[in-house]
Amino acid sequence: MTIETEITDILAAYRDPCFPEGMIAAKIAFNINTETTPVSLHLTLGFPAKHYGEYLREQLTTALAKANIAPVDIHIRSHLKSHTVQTGLRGLDGVKNCIAVASGKGGVGKSTTAINLALALQYEGATVGLLDADIYGPNQPQMLGICERPTSQDGKRMQPIIAHGLQTMSIGYLVDAKAPMVWRGPMVSGALQQLMQDTAWDNLDYLIIDLPPGTGDVQLTLAQRIPVSGAVIITTPQDIALSDVRKAVAMFQKVNIPLLGIVENMSLHTCSQCGHTEAIFGEGGGERLADEYHSQLLGQLPLTKIIREQADIGIPMMIANTGHPASLAYINIARAMSAQLARLGQDTSRKFPRIEIRNQ
């Protein structure tokens, strides 16, 4: 057996949440050079891996050593591509990939999760934006600690508000915080398209779209008119939550938006006084949902007071303490989510010019 075959077998056997089926089955680009001393292995990942790359290098080095394979110099880099969107739509200017974060139900912690996943992708080295698509109840300005108005450099497009390094936009930046949005469906859909298309997004690898609960006008507008590469579903383990979440999954399936995975929020609560851990909202709901739709359970998040406190004061958990167990959970979920997106087809529509037919 050659050393190339031995190394390839190690890659094929390697498993973690980013590669549950193994690295070869995930079609990771790699190159083995046996003419160098030591032998070199070059891996190209399709998702951000500023910190994960070092972890992966250590894991592969250990696996190679256990297999008695001579020292291998491992090089890991990330190359982020634009991925396919719904048929008939073209990718958004300034954005490689839009990822919708949805729930189908309110009160499951979707907005908090969306913010921290965006920050976790940024932590791994990506350039990330966050769009608050909840026109009726925009919460992102408060959760991000932002109270300013967007400006425009050309009088046509708004500059995104920078919050904790993220490029962000929300209807909450444009209206009074206490003003009710008494708008009918068409107005809401139009506002969402304007927020998306009239914002000068600057070379984003990912735009995380925080959808409102339900499967109404805003969700349908996004599904039919806005280019989305994939969707992530947030749920709690509770059966009542799962029944509403299934509707959101079905909506994305109907419009051919890939489901990147399920995130189970509020999975366990640990008492701060006695340390007892209890599954307040039940157990296994996210896993059952993932199995039902042949998807991946990206991760489970705890029901913990500090996550709520940080959101209330505008300093998300990922900013307050990246070493906290909750932040580590967000980071692992973001890695698995972006790794799942990397498996999807590449978008080539941007390589071709727009064709316009005009009457002379």
C-alpha positions as CSV (number, residue, x, y, z in Angstrom):
1,M,0.0,0.0,0.0
2,T,1.4,3.4,-1.0
3,I,1.6,6.3,1.4
4,E,-0.9,8.2,-0.8
5,T,-3.4,5.4,-0.3
6,E,-2.7,5.3,3.4
7,I,-3.3,9.0,3.8
8,T,-6.4,8.9,1.6
9,D,-7.8,6.1,3.9
10,I,-7.2,8.3,6.9
11,L,-9.2,11.1,5.3
12,A,-12.0,8.8,4.3
13,A,-12.2,7.4,7.9
14,Y,-12.1,10.8,9.6
15,R,-15.4,11.9,11.2
16,D,-16.6,15.0,13.0
17,P,-19.7,17.2,12.8
18,C,-18.3,19.0,9.7
19,F,-17.7,15.6,8.0
20,P,-20.2,13.1,9.4
21,E,-19.7,10.9,6.3
22,G,-15.9,11.3,6.1
23,M,-13.7,13.8,4.2
24,I,-13.5,11.8,0.9
25,A,-17.2,11.3,0.7
26,A,-17.6,15.0,1.3
27,K,-15.5,15.6,-1.8
28,I,-12.9,17.7,0.0
29,A,-10.2,19.0,-2.5
30,F,-6.8,17.6,-1.4
31,N,-3.4,17.0,-2.8
32,I,-0.7,14.7,-1.5
33,N,2.9,15.4,-2.5
34,T,5.4,12.6,-1.8
35,E,8.3,14.3,-3.4
36,T,8.7,16.7,-0.5
37,T,10.4,15.9,2.9
38,P,8.3,15.4,4.9
39,V,5.4,14.4,2.7
40,S,2.9,17.2,2.4
41,L,-0.9,17.2,2.4
42,H,-2.9,20.2,1.2
43,L,-6.6,20.4,2.0
44,T,-9.0,23.1,0.7
45,L,-12.1,23.5,2.7
46,G,-15.2,25.2,1.3
47,F,-16.1,26.9,4.5
48,P,-14.3,29.3,6.9
49,A,-11.9,27.6,9.2
50,K,-9.7,30.2,10.9
51,H,-9.7,28.2,14.1
52,Y,-11.2,24.9,13.0
53,G,-8.2,24.4,10.6
54,E,-5.8,24.1,13.5
55,Y,-8.1,21.7,15.3
56,L,-8.4,19.6,12.1
57,R,-4.7,19.6,11.6
58,E,-4.1,18.3,15.2
59,Q,-6.8,15.6,14.7
60,L,-5.3,14.4,11.4
61,T,-1.8,14.4,12.7
62,T,-2.9,12.2,15.6
63,A,-4.7,9.8,13.3
64,L,-1.7,9.6,11.0
65,A,0.6,8.9,13.9
66,K,-1.7,6.1,15.2
67,A,-1.6,4.5,11.8
68,N,2.3,4.6,11.9
69,I,2.4,6.9,8.9
70,A,5.6,8.9,8.5
71,P,5.3,12.6,9.6
72,V,3.1,14.6,7.2
73,D,3.2,18.4,6.8
74,I,-0.5,19.4,6.7
75,H,-1.6,22.6,5.0
76,I,-5.3,23.7,5.3
77,R,-6.9,26.7,3.6
78,S,-10.4,27.9,2.9
79,H,-11.9,28.8,-0.4
80,L,-15.5,30.1,-0.2
81,K,-17.7,29.9,-3.2
82,S,-21.1,31.1,-4.3
83,H,-23.6,28.3,-4.2
84,T,-26.7,27.7,-6.3
85,V,-30.0,29.5,-5.6
86,Q,-33.6,29.0,-6.7
87,T,-34.2,28.5,-10.4
88,G,-34.7,31.7,-12.2
89,L,-32.9,33.9,-9.7
90,R,-29.5,35.5,-9.8
91,G,-27.2,35.9,-6.8
92,L,-27.3,39.2,-4.8
93,D,-24.7,41.8,-5.6
94,G,-22.0,41.9,-3.0
95,V,-23.1,38.6,-1.4
96,K,-21.8,35.1,-2.1
97,N,-24.4,33.2,-0.1
98,C,-27.7,34.0,1.6
99,I,-28.7,31.7,4.4
100,A,-32.2,31.9,5.8
101,V,-32.7,31.2,9.6
102,A,-36.3,30.2,10.2
103,S,-38.5,28.5,12.7
104,G,-42.1,28.6,11.7
105,K,-42.9,29.5,15.3
106,G,-42.1,32.4,17.6
107,G,-40.4,32.2,21.0
108,V,-37.8,29.5,20.1
109,G,-34.8,31.9,20.2
110,K,-34.4,32.2,16.5
111,S,-33.2,35.8,16.4
112,T,-30.6,35.2,19.2
113,T,-29.4,32.1,17.4
114,A,-29.2,34.0,14.0
115,I,-27.0,36.8,15.5
116,N,-24.6,34.4,17.3
117,L,-24.3,32.1,14.2
118,A,-23.4,35.2,12.1
119,L,-20.8,36.1,14.7
120,A,-19.5,32.5,14.8
121,L,-19.0,32.5,11.1
122,Q,-17.1,35.8,11.5
123,Y,-15.0,34.3,14.3
124,E,-14.0,31.6,11.8
125,G,-12.7,34.2,9.3
126,A,-15.7,34.9,7.1
127,T,-17.1,38.3,6.1
128,V,-20.7,38.2,7.3
129,G,-23.8,40.3,7.1
130,L,-27.1,40.1,9.0
131,L,-30.5,41.1,7.7
132,D,-33.4,41.5,10.1
133,A,-36.3,40.4,7.9
134,D,-38.9,40.7,10.7
135,I,-40.7,43.8,9.5
136,Y,-43.4,43.8,12.2
137,G,-41.1,43.1,15.2
138,P,-37.5,43.9,14.4
139,N,-35.4,42.9,17.4
140,Q,-31.9,42.9,16.0
141,P,-31.1,46.6,16.7
142,Q,-31.6,46.1,20.4
143,M,-29.8,42.7,20.4
144,L,-26.9,44.3,18.6
145,G,-26.9,47.5,20.7
146,I,-27.4,49.8,17.7
147,C,-29.6,52.9,17.6
148,E,-28.3,54.8,14.6
149,R,-29.7,55.5,11.1
150,P,-28.2,54.2,7.9
151,T,-26.6,56.7,5.5
152,S,-26.2,56.6,1.7
153,Q,-23.1,57.5,-0.3
154,D,-24.8,57.6,-3.7
155,G,-28.4,58.6,-2.8
156,K,-29.6,55.2,-4.0
157,R,-28.4,52.5,-1.7
158,M,-28.1,52.4,2.0
159,Q,-24.8,51.7,3.8
160,P,-25.1,48.7,6.2
161,I,-24.7,49.5,9.8
162,I,-21.6,47.9,11.3
163,A,-22.3,46.1,14.5
164,H,-19.6,43.9,16.2
165,G,-17.9,43.6,12.8
166,L,-21.1,42.5,11.0
167,Q,-22.7,44.4,8.2
168,T,-26.4,44.7,9.3
169,M,-29.7,46.1,8.1
170,S,-33.1,46.2,9.8
171,I,-36.3,48.1,9.4
172,G,-35.7,48.9,13.0
173,Y,-33.0,51.3,11.9
174,L,-35.4,53.3,9.8
175,V,-38.5,53.7,12.0
176,D,-39.2,54.8,15.6
177,A,-38.7,51.9,18.0
178,K,-42.2,52.4,19.5
179,A,-44.0,52.8,16.2
180,P,-46.2,49.9,15.2
181,M,-45.8,48.6,11.6
182,V,-49.4,48.6,10.5
183,W,-48.7,47.4,7.0
184,R,-50.5,44.9,4.8
185,G,-48.7,41.9,3.2
186,P,-47.6,43.6,-0.1
187,M,-46.0,46.5,1.7
188,V,-44.1,44.1,4.0
189,S,-42.9,42.1,1.0
190,G,-41.8,45.2,-0.8
191,A,-40.0,46.5,2.3
192,L,-38.1,43.2,2.6
193,Q,-37.0,43.4,-1.0
194,Q,-35.8,46.9,-0.6
195,L,-33.8,46.2,2.6
196,M,-32.2,43.3,0.8
197,Q,-31.5,44.8,-2.6
198,D,-31.0,48.5,-1.7
199,T,-28.3,47.9,0.9
200,A,-24.7,48.2,-0.3
201,W,-23.5,44.9,1.0
202,D,-19.7,44.8,0.7
203,N,-18.2,41.5,-0.5
204,L,-20.0,39.2,2.0
205,D,-19.2,35.5,2.2
206,Y,-22.5,35.0,4.0
207,L,-25.6,37.0,4.6
208,I,-27.7,35.6,7.4
209,I,-31.4,36.4,7.0
210,D,-33.3,36.3,10.3
211,L,-36.9,35.5,9.2
212,P,-40.0,36.2,11.3
213,P,-42.0,33.2,12.6
214,G,-44.7,31.7,10.3
215,T,-45.0,30.9,6.6
216,G,-46.7,34.0,5.4
217,D,-45.9,36.9,3.0
218,V,-42.4,37.6,4.1
219,Q,-41.3,34.0,3.9
220,L,-42.9,33.5,0.5
221,T,-41.3,36.7,-0.8
222,L,-37.9,35.4,0.4
223,A,-38.5,32.0,-1.1
224,Q,-39.7,33.1,-4.5
225,R,-37.8,36.4,-5.2
226,I,-34.7,36.5,-3.1
227,P,-31.7,34.3,-3.9
228,V,-31.1,31.9,-1.0
229,S,-28.5,29.1,-1.0
230,G,-29.8,27.3,2.0
231,A,-32.0,27.4,5.2
232,V,-31.4,26.5,8.8
233,I,-34.4,25.6,11.0
234,I,-34.5,26.5,14.7
235,T,-36.7,24.5,17.1
236,T,-37.1,23.5,20.7
237,P,-37.5,19.8,21.6
238,Q,-41.2,20.4,22.4
239,D,-43.7,18.5,20.2
240,I,-45.9,21.7,19.8
241,A,-42.9,23.6,18.4
242,L,-42.1,20.7,16.0
243,S,-45.5,20.8,14.5
244,D,-45.1,24.4,13.4
245,V,-41.5,23.9,12.4
246,R,-42.5,21.2,9.9
247,K,-44.5,23.8,8.0
248,A,-41.4,25.9,7.6
249,V,-39.4,22.9,6.4
250,A,-42.2,22.0,3.9
251,M,-42.2,25.6,2.6
252,F,-38.5,25.5,1.8
253,Q,-38.8,22.1,0.2
254,K,-41.6,23.4,-2.0
255,V,-39.5,26.2,-3.4
256,N,-36.3,24.1,-3.7
257,I,-34.3,25.8,-1.0
258,P,-31.9,23.2,0.5
259,L,-32.3,22.5,4.2
260,L,-28.8,22.8,5.7
261,G,-29.8,21.4,9.1
262,I,-31.7,21.6,12.3
263,V,-30.7,23.5,15.5
264,E,-32.3,22.5,18.7
265,N,-32.5,25.4,21.1
266,M,-33.3,25.3,24.8
267,S,-32.3,21.6,24.9
268,L,-31.2,21.4,28.5
269,H,-31.3,23.7,31.6
270,T,-28.7,23.4,34.3
271,C,-29.7,24.8,37.7
272,S,-27.3,27.5,38.8
273,Q,-27.9,26.6,42.5
274,C,-27.6,22.8,42.6
275,G,-26.2,21.9,39.2
276,H,-29.1,19.6,38.3
277,T,-29.6,19.3,34.6
278,E,-33.2,18.9,33.2
279,A,-34.8,18.7,29.8
280,I,-37.5,21.3,30.5
281,F,-39.0,21.2,26.9
282,G,-38.6,17.5,26.3
283,E,-35.8,15.5,24.6
284,G,-34.9,14.4,21.1
285,G,-37.2,16.7,19.2
286,G,-34.5,18.1,17.0
287,E,-33.0,14.7,16.3
288,R,-36.3,13.3,15.3
289,L,-37.0,16.2,13.0
290,A,-33.6,15.9,11.3
291,D,-34.2,12.2,10.8
292,E,-37.7,12.8,9.4
293,Y,-36.4,15.1,6.7
294,H,-33.1,13.3,6.1
295,S,-31.2,16.3,7.4
296,Q,-28.5,16.9,10.0
297,L,-28.9,18.0,13.6
298,L,-26.3,20.8,13.5
299,G,-26.2,21.1,17.3
300,Q,-28.0,21.7,20.6
301,L,-28.0,24.9,22.6
302,P,-28.7,25.2,26.3
303,L,-31.5,27.1,28.0
304,T,-29.3,29.5,30.0
305,K,-29.8,32.9,31.6
306,I,-26.6,34.5,30.3
307,I,-27.6,34.1,26.6
308,R,-30.8,36.1,27.3
309,E,-28.9,38.7,29.4
310,Q,-26.3,39.4,26.7
311,A,-29.0,39.8,24.1
312,D,-30.9,42.3,26.2
313,I,-27.9,44.5,26.7
314,G,-26.8,44.4,23.0
315,I,-23.6,42.4,23.5
316,P,-24.3,38.9,22.0
317,M,-22.9,35.8,23.7
318,M,-20.3,35.3,20.9
319,I,-18.9,38.8,21.7
320,A,-19.2,38.6,25.5
321,N,-17.2,35.4,25.9
322,T,-16.1,33.1,23.0
323,G,-14.9,30.5,25.4
324,H,-18.2,30.0,27.1
325,P,-19.8,26.6,26.5
326,A,-22.8,28.3,24.8
327,S,-20.5,30.2,22.4
328,L,-18.6,27.0,21.6
329,A,-21.9,25.4,20.7
330,Y,-22.7,28.3,18.4
331,I,-19.2,28.0,16.8
332,N,-19.6,24.2,16.2
333,I,-23.1,24.8,14.7
334,A,-21.8,27.5,12.4
335,R,-19.0,25.2,11.2
336,A,-21.4,22.3,10.5
337,M,-23.8,24.6,8.8
338,S,-21.2,26.2,6.5
339,A,-19.6,22.8,5.8
340,Q,-23.0,21.5,4.7
341,L,-23.5,24.5,2.4
342,A,-20.1,23.8,0.9
343,R,-21.3,20.4,-0.3
344,L,-24.0,22.1,-2.6
345,G,-23.5,23.0,-6.2
346,Q,-21.6,26.1,-7.2
347,D,-23.4,29.1,-8.6
348,T,-22.1,29.9,-12.1
349,S,-24.8,32.5,-13.0
350,R,-22.6,35.4,-11.9
351,K,-20.0,34.5,-14.5
352,F,-22.4,35.4,-17.3
353,P,-23.5,39.0,-18.1
354,R,-27.0,40.1,-17.7
355,I,-28.9,40.2,-21.1
356,E,-31.2,43.1,-21.7
357,I,-33.5,43.4,-24.7
358,R,-34.5,47.0,-25.6
359,N,-36.7,48.3,-28.3
360,Q,-34.8,50.6,-30.7
